[in-house]
Amino acid sequence: MKIKRYTAQSMRAALALVRAEQGADAVILSSRRIEDGIEVIAAVDYDEGLFVAATRQRTPDALPPPPAAPAIVAAPAPASLPAVPAPTAVPAPTAVPAPTGVPRAAPAAVAAPAAPPPAPAAAGLATVSRSKVRPTAARTEFGYGEMQQELRDLRQLLETGLAGMTWNDKRLRDPLEARILEELSALDIAPDVAVALAALAKRCTSVEDPSHIPMALLVRHLPVVNDLSSVLGGIVAVVGPTGAGKTTTIAKLAARWCMQHGSQDLALVSTDAYRIGARDQLMTYARILGAPMHAANTGKELARVLERLKSKKLILIDTAGMGPRDIRLPEQLAALQSGAARARVVLALPAQGEGQALEEIVKAFAPLKPLACILTKVDEAASLGAVISTTLRHRLKIAYVCDGQRVPDDLHAARDKRIWLVSSAQQLRIHAPPRDHAHHARAFGRVPAHA
């Protein structure tokens, strides 16, 4: 006896599947409705005695007896299939003797697909068990997500605890280095830069107040341009993001040059064709200084303009301000490289920017290989730790410091303002929120406590 299970959208479709695979001699053993449609179990070479015996062995005593004898498939084939003659050679199920004590009913022929008979008790149990499995699976998935979250929380708790232990160990083992790290952190110096500076401090010092050591480290290692002749002279292009103060900085540089050398050997060039009024502002400065001003929109135009101005001793190029994520920035950098290949590039770095923004600016303009940078808008900064950390991390030398809008009074050589810049950072720490033990543990706790 061959038994097989079929599923279909309707009883008619299920009977068609049974007829197509098992033929007209197939016997329907059971049928029930499921979520996807109808489930039919059919058999060929049917032996009722074996089926009843197997059913009695698998069914508990509390369950009702098996359903009436299944019906022989005798439904007409679909219109698209050829007619199949009615089975005549198949012996009637009544010819098989039933076991003693088991009632047996004669099978009824199914003339046409009808509503499925009520599901037997075993099928009902299968349905109940299936309905119970799904919530269990949902609860299992939900529990797995909870377990993942608990593991993440546990990992964070362990990392925090280990960081605190490492920081406490550092404070006990090397209190001077810990004090330096705390002072540098109060100045908003980035953790990686603070660790590098603290490593440069001498372990044996006679300074009574250790709070002066971080100031001395910053003053000593702050990268500045000592010889400004390497920056000014020839072709100088000032680049930077939008709103960094490039045009005002160029005006200050031009005014400082005119005060020392006159305006005969000075020329201004603008490549900013995007910002409205940018060239008008530079033209106003050029008119006041008595210097010529030229405009160039492409790299070829810039090359032609610089060729005409090759007799000038100083040519200042005002570039278009674009953010580090601007899709037009690579095009502008390529135009500047092709049109002014011999230009010295100076990066205008806004001092009021936060650390990540300054890091993106430096990386975006790195293809131009800036010779130095100019710190602009120092008077607007709430903290100077971020810009100092950026210059130290990239060893980007500071040429000038701008702390106002006055031309050219608010332009200062960084070599003369090294101590003033660090002192300004020290004064701004008064307005910064205090750094507690937890902050120091997060920032410096991952540093190896033992060499």
Wavefront OBJ file of the C-alpha trace (Angstrom):
o trace
v 0.000 0.000 0.000
v 1.395 3.369 -1.022
v 0.212 6.368 1.013
v 0.944 9.968 0.053
v -0.049 13.410 1.275
v -1.299 16.130 -1.111
v -1.945 19.843 -0.505
v -3.868 22.159 -2.813
v -5.920 25.325 -2.753
v -9.233 23.443 -3.056
v -10.628 19.935 -2.863
v -11.095 19.814 -6.624
v -7.441 20.611 -7.176
v -6.372 18.049 -4.571
v -8.457 15.301 -6.213
v -6.960 16.203 -9.556
v -3.469 15.757 -8.106
v -4.415 12.391 -6.622
v -5.918 11.177 -9.900
v -2.974 12.401 -11.936
v -0.359 10.652 -9.752
v -2.052 7.594 -8.279
v -4.744 7.004 -10.833
v -8.426 6.244 -10.518
v -7.783 3.403 -8.056
v -6.589 5.759 -5.341
v -8.465 5.856 -2.062
v -8.905 9.002 0.018
v -7.865 8.151 3.586
v -8.415 11.577 5.169
v -8.811 15.245 4.364
v -8.641 18.425 6.410
v -8.408 22.138 5.954
v -5.052 23.799 6.584
v -3.805 27.346 6.334
v -2.684 26.978 2.710
v -5.842 25.186 1.557
v -6.770 21.477 1.707
v -4.654 18.543 2.823
v -5.598 15.095 1.406
v -4.001 11.752 2.248
v -4.571 9.135 -0.468
v -3.427 5.571 -0.936
v -3.243 3.060 -3.750
v -3.435 -0.738 -3.329
v -5.517 0.006 -0.273
v -5.794 -2.656 2.461
v -8.413 -1.616 4.977
v -7.405 -4.193 7.559
v -3.804 -2.964 7.708
v -4.967 0.649 7.856
v -7.356 -0.037 10.738
v -4.743 -2.000 12.645
v -2.146 0.735 12.199
v -4.645 3.341 13.238
v -5.512 1.464 16.430
v -1.842 1.136 17.311
v -1.070 4.860 16.798
v -4.261 6.311 18.254
v -4.575 6.585 22.101
v -7.486 4.858 23.794
v -9.044 8.215 24.645
v -9.354 9.158 21.003
v -12.473 8.228 19.034
v -12.268 5.367 16.532
v -10.921 6.114 13.041
v -13.246 7.691 10.524
v -15.431 5.708 8.230
v -13.837 3.789 5.436
v -12.384 6.189 2.841
v -14.101 6.719 -0.410
v -12.822 5.523 -3.741
v -11.953 8.330 -6.133
v -14.506 8.189 -8.884
v -14.862 11.884 -9.727
v -14.836 12.822 -13.405
v -11.582 14.195 -14.744
v -11.262 17.864 -15.620
v -12.337 19.000 -19.039
v -8.734 19.293 -20.209
v -7.938 15.648 -19.403
v -9.242 12.586 -21.296
v -12.027 10.641 -19.679
v -10.939 7.725 -17.575
v -13.213 4.669 -17.430
v -14.724 3.864 -14.115
v -12.864 1.217 -12.146
v -14.456 -2.181 -12.597
v -11.620 -4.618 -11.875
v -10.844 -3.168 -8.465
v -12.152 -5.466 -5.747
v -14.579 -3.913 -3.390
v -13.158 -3.029 -0.021
v -15.801 -5.272 1.541
v -13.974 -8.299 0.173
v -11.218 -7.805 2.745
v -12.228 -9.267 6.093
v -11.966 -6.810 8.907
v -10.415 -7.711 12.210
v -12.663 -9.069 14.902
v -14.445 -6.490 16.982
v -13.766 -3.577 14.618
v -16.831 -2.062 12.986
v -16.557 -1.451 9.307
v -18.660 0.640 6.989
v -18.924 0.259 3.258
v -16.973 2.954 1.305
v -19.056 5.502 -0.500
v -18.143 6.589 -4.025
v -17.461 10.300 -4.463
v -19.233 11.476 -7.565
v -18.087 15.070 -7.377
v -15.832 17.107 -5.106
v -17.740 18.189 -2.060
v -16.968 20.004 1.128
v -14.151 18.246 2.995
v -15.297 15.949 5.787
v -14.649 16.999 9.344
v -11.042 16.521 10.333
v -10.323 13.491 12.495
v -9.122 13.803 16.034
v -5.515 13.097 15.076
v -5.597 15.934 12.559
v -7.060 18.196 15.193
v -4.164 17.348 17.473
v -1.705 18.123 14.692
v -3.399 21.482 14.153
v -3.242 22.328 17.839
v 0.389 21.284 18.084
v 1.259 23.366 15.019
v -0.494 26.435 16.463
v 1.531 25.991 19.623
v 4.855 25.693 17.807
v 4.667 29.110 16.188
v 4.347 31.164 19.374
v 7.165 29.074 20.807
v 9.353 29.941 17.807
v 8.432 33.602 18.166
v 9.300 33.487 21.832
v 12.579 31.763 20.963
v 13.522 34.464 18.459
v 12.542 37.161 20.932
v 14.625 35.472 23.604
v 17.616 35.307 21.255
v 17.393 39.058 20.668
v 17.189 39.650 24.394
v 20.229 37.459 24.885
v 22.193 39.461 22.314
v 21.270 42.727 24.005
v 22.272 41.331 27.384
v 25.621 40.224 25.956
v 26.229 43.688 24.523
v 25.345 45.281 27.842
v 27.617 42.848 29.638
v 30.476 43.596 27.263
v 30.038 47.330 27.718
v 29.950 46.862 31.472
v 33.149 44.827 31.392
v 34.919 47.332 29.143
v 33.898 50.187 31.395
v 35.074 48.334 34.473
v 38.391 47.362 32.889
v 38.949 50.911 31.638
v 38.357 52.247 35.139
v 40.767 49.711 36.614
v 43.419 50.570 33.999
v 43.057 54.283 34.634
v 43.276 53.810 38.401
v 46.377 51.694 37.928
v 47.951 54.411 35.775
v 47.216 57.060 38.391
v 48.914 54.954 41.068
v 51.844 53.793 38.957
v 52.614 57.074 37.119
v 50.829 60.003 38.774
v 52.743 62.599 36.763
v 51.640 61.200 33.411
v 48.079 60.869 34.692
v 48.132 64.503 35.814
v 49.399 65.597 32.390
v 46.656 63.614 30.665
v 44.026 65.186 32.919
v 45.285 68.710 32.203
v 45.452 68.129 28.455
v 41.970 66.623 28.498
v 40.715 69.741 30.297
v 42.079 71.773 27.347
v 39.978 69.577 25.008
v 43.059 67.972 23.486
v 42.184 64.721 21.707
v 43.055 61.555 23.670
v 45.510 60.209 21.085
v 47.359 63.532 20.916
v 47.352 63.853 24.708
v 48.904 60.391 25.095
v 51.594 61.230 22.524
v 52.436 64.496 24.313
v 52.483 62.871 27.745
v 54.965 60.311 26.439
v 57.341 63.182 25.587
v 57.346 64.565 29.125
v 60.358 63.954 31.297
v 59.676 61.708 34.242
v 62.054 63.625 36.508
v 61.085 67.271 36.814
v 61.620 69.990 39.379
v 58.477 71.929 38.521
v 56.512 72.562 41.696
v 53.178 72.890 39.915
v 52.671 69.983 37.473
v 49.809 71.859 35.813
v 52.412 73.922 33.938
v 53.879 70.865 32.241
v 51.038 70.450 29.686
v 51.327 74.131 28.765
v 55.061 73.746 28.240
v 54.556 70.630 26.135
v 52.068 72.403 23.869
v 54.263 75.491 23.467
v 57.304 73.389 22.696
v 55.727 70.973 20.225
v 53.137 73.206 18.553
v 54.036 73.180 14.833
v 54.565 76.724 13.538
v 56.287 78.306 10.551
v 59.391 80.115 11.765
v 60.379 81.590 8.374
v 57.410 83.258 6.679
v 59.391 83.837 3.500
v 58.712 80.222 2.628
v 54.975 80.953 2.697
v 54.711 84.447 1.205
v 56.348 85.115 -2.122
v 55.586 83.750 -5.565
v 52.129 82.219 -6.080
v 50.113 81.483 -2.948
v 46.691 79.797 -3.072
v 44.490 79.936 0.004
v 42.086 76.982 0.153
v 39.536 75.858 2.696
v 35.898 75.055 3.349
v 32.950 77.404 2.999
v 32.921 80.177 5.579
v 36.508 79.687 6.709
v 37.369 83.350 6.013
v 39.616 82.860 2.994
v 38.774 86.169 1.264
v 39.276 88.232 4.419
v 42.517 86.388 5.143
v 43.791 87.153 1.622
v 42.929 90.810 2.160
v 44.946 90.794 5.386
v 47.906 89.134 3.686
v 47.736 91.581 0.779
v 47.519 94.577 3.120
v 50.481 93.322 5.160
v 52.496 92.916 1.935
v 51.589 96.418 0.742
v 52.674 97.906 4.054
v 56.115 96.299 3.662
v 56.734 96.217 -0.113
v 54.072 98.315 -1.811
v 51.364 97.264 -4.225
v 53.374 97.326 -7.468
v 54.414 93.682 -7.239
v 51.093 92.385 -5.905
v 48.186 90.798 -7.819
v 44.961 89.134 -6.699
v 43.216 86.301 -8.542
v 39.766 84.897 -7.796
v 38.581 81.447 -8.886
v 35.357 81.621 -6.862
v 32.574 81.588 -9.447
v 30.004 80.007 -7.103
v 29.444 82.362 -4.182
v 27.490 85.507 -5.008
v 29.509 88.622 -4.302
v 32.773 86.794 -3.665
v 34.624 88.522 -6.491
v 33.045 91.873 -5.674
v 34.398 91.646 -2.141
v 37.901 90.820 -3.374
v 37.629 93.581 -6.000
v 36.834 96.083 -3.262
v 39.930 95.067 -1.320
v 42.063 95.235 -4.497
v 40.759 98.726 -5.278
v 41.602 99.939 -1.775
v 45.103 98.470 -1.950
v 45.709 99.666 -5.502
v 46.464 96.149 -6.797
v 45.069 94.478 -9.933
v 42.468 91.751 -9.583
v 41.778 89.001 -12.138
v 39.166 86.251 -12.418
v 39.546 82.689 -13.693
v 36.834 80.048 -13.912
v 38.768 77.022 -15.161
v 42.227 75.591 -14.837
v 43.196 76.777 -18.334
v 42.046 80.310 -17.629
v 43.978 80.310 -14.375
v 47.138 79.169 -16.175
v 46.763 82.004 -18.734
v 46.197 84.605 -16.008
v 49.242 83.460 -14.056
v 51.320 83.570 -17.228
v 50.400 87.243 -17.707
v 51.229 87.986 -14.059
v 54.532 86.141 -13.916
v 56.409 89.421 -13.299
v 54.632 89.954 -9.956
v 56.448 88.953 -6.776
v 53.312 87.909 -4.917
v 50.111 86.502 -6.432
v 47.354 85.598 -4.011
v 44.684 83.170 -5.309
v 41.278 83.168 -3.638
v 39.649 79.783 -4.277
v 36.021 78.711 -4.053
v 34.968 77.547 -0.623
v 33.613 73.996 -0.635
v 32.941 71.571 2.139
v 34.901 68.321 2.391
v 31.826 66.340 1.274
v 30.981 68.533 -1.714
v 30.943 66.456 -4.903
v 32.454 69.400 -6.802
v 35.529 69.586 -4.572
v 37.689 67.075 -6.527
v 37.013 69.030 -9.705
v 38.100 72.280 -8.067
v 41.247 70.693 -6.657
v 42.128 69.267 -10.066
v 41.613 72.665 -11.716
v 43.893 74.335 -9.170
v 46.568 71.683 -9.585
v 46.528 71.950 -13.369
v 46.285 75.727 -13.562
v 48.634 76.648 -10.721
v 51.036 73.763 -10.387
v 53.775 76.006 -8.935
v 51.522 77.581 -6.284
v 52.181 77.233 -2.560
v 48.973 76.025 -0.955
v 47.914 77.376 2.439
v 44.892 75.855 4.203
v 42.459 78.153 6.018
v 41.416 76.171 9.105
v 38.489 77.587 11.147
v 39.426 77.397 14.815
v 35.823 77.148 16.007
v 35.278 73.823 14.223
v 34.883 70.600 16.166
v 37.438 67.808 15.963
v 35.778 65.498 13.447
v 34.927 68.361 11.085
v 38.510 69.655 11.158
v 39.789 66.140 10.527
v 37.601 65.856 7.421
v 38.787 69.248 6.163
v 42.455 68.331 6.445
v 41.916 64.970 4.723
v 39.808 66.511 1.935
v 42.495 69.071 1.001
v 45.418 66.705 1.596
v 45.855 66.010 -2.189
v 47.067 69.609 -2.558
v 49.809 68.981 0.060
v 49.354 72.272 1.953
v 52.614 73.927 2.957
v 51.049 75.423 6.097
v 47.733 76.487 7.556
v 46.181 79.711 8.828
v 43.995 79.497 11.908
v 40.996 81.726 11.280
v 38.204 82.877 13.596
v 40.177 82.172 16.747
v 38.107 84.840 18.513
v 34.916 82.850 17.768
v 36.138 79.525 19.132
v 34.740 78.115 22.360
v 37.707 75.758 22.600
v 41.062 75.615 20.833
v 41.823 72.037 21.773
v 40.306 70.558 18.606
v 42.257 72.718 16.159
v 45.487 72.316 18.131
v 44.988 68.547 18.167
v 44.430 68.523 14.400
v 47.625 70.448 13.666
v 49.640 68.241 16.019
v 48.185 65.004 14.644
v 48.968 65.905 11.010
v 52.094 67.955 11.770
v 50.503 70.813 9.865
v 52.518 73.958 10.526
v 50.667 77.126 11.498
v 51.749 80.223 9.581
v 49.288 82.867 10.808
v 46.584 83.296 13.412
v 43.511 85.431 12.729
v 41.485 86.651 15.698
v 39.170 89.282 14.208
v 37.853 91.044 11.092
v 40.161 94.041 11.103
v 42.435 94.288 8.056
v 45.344 93.794 8.565
v 45.493 94.266 12.349
v 43.969 90.892 13.250
v 46.587 88.851 11.369
v 49.483 87.595 13.501
v 52.489 85.423 12.758
v 52.121 82.128 14.592
v 55.796 82.111 15.601
v 55.103 85.186 17.740
v 51.744 83.939 19.051
v 52.706 80.445 20.152
v 52.439 81.168 23.880
v 49.397 83.403 23.360
v 47.583 80.629 21.503
v 48.197 78.087 24.281
v 47.249 80.653 26.927
v 43.997 81.331 25.092
v 43.239 77.620 25.132
v 43.943 77.611 28.873
v 41.558 80.517 29.457
v 38.767 78.909 27.452
v 38.835 75.831 29.673
v 37.055 77.868 32.352
v 33.857 77.773 30.325
v 34.185 74.095 29.418
v 32.363 71.424 31.454
v 34.625 69.656 33.956
v 36.035 66.259 33.047
v 35.350 63.613 35.675
v 36.962 60.277 36.448
v 34.590 58.396 34.125
v 35.597 60.586 31.175
v 39.303 60.030 31.834
v 38.731 56.288 32.149
v 36.922 56.177 28.786
v 39.550 58.345 27.102
v 42.740 56.881 28.552
v 41.702 53.599 30.153
v 42.384 51.624 26.995
v 46.002 52.746 26.960
v 48.202 49.850 28.137
v 48.984 50.340 31.804
v 52.280 48.426 31.583
v 54.953 48.939 28.963
l 1 2 3 4 5 6 7 8 9 10 11 12 13 14 15 16 17 18 19 20 21 22 23 24 25 26 27 28 29 30 31 32 33 34 35 36 37 38 39 40 41 42 43 44 45 46 47 48 49 50 51 52 53 54 55 56 57 58 59 60 61 62 63 64 65 66 67 68 69 70 71 72 73 74 75 76 77 78 79 80 81 82 83 84 85 86 87 88 89 90 91 92 93 94 95 96 97 98 99 100 101 102 103 104 105 106 107 108 109 110 111 112 113 114 115 116 117 118 119 120 121 122 123 124 125 126 127 128 129 130 131 132 133 134 135 136 137 138 139 140 141 142 143 144 145 146 147 148 149 150 151 152 153 154 155 156 157 158 159 160 161 162 163 164 165 166 167 168 169 170 171 172 173 174 175 176 177 178 179 180 181 182 183 184 185 186 187 188 189 190 191 192 193 194 195 196 197 198 199 200 201 202 203 204 205 206 207 208 209 210 211 212 213 214 215 216 217 218 219 220 221 222 223 224 225 226 227 228 229 230 231 232 233 234 235 236 237 238 239 240 241 242 243 244 245 246 247 248 249 250 251 252 253 254 255 256 257 258 259 260 261 262 263 264 265 266 267 268 269 270 271 272 273 274 275 276 277 278 279 280 281 282 283 284 285 286 287 288 289 290 291 292 293 294 295 296 297 298 299 300 301 302 303 304 305 306 307 308 309 310 311 312 313 314 315 316 317 318 319 320 321 322 323 324 325 326 327 328 329 330 331 332 333 334 335 336 337 338 339 340 341 342 343 344 345 346 347 348 349 350 351 352 353 354 355 356 357 358 359 360 361 362 363 364 365 366 367 368 369 370 371 372 373 374 375 376 377 378 379 380 381 382 383 384 385 386 387 388 389 390 391 392 393 394 395 396 397 398 399 400 401 402 403 404 405 406 407 408 409 410 411 412 413 414 415 416 417 418 419 420 421 422 423 424 425 426 427 428 429 430 431 432 433 434 435 436 437 438 439 440 441 442 443 444 445 446 447 448 449 450 451
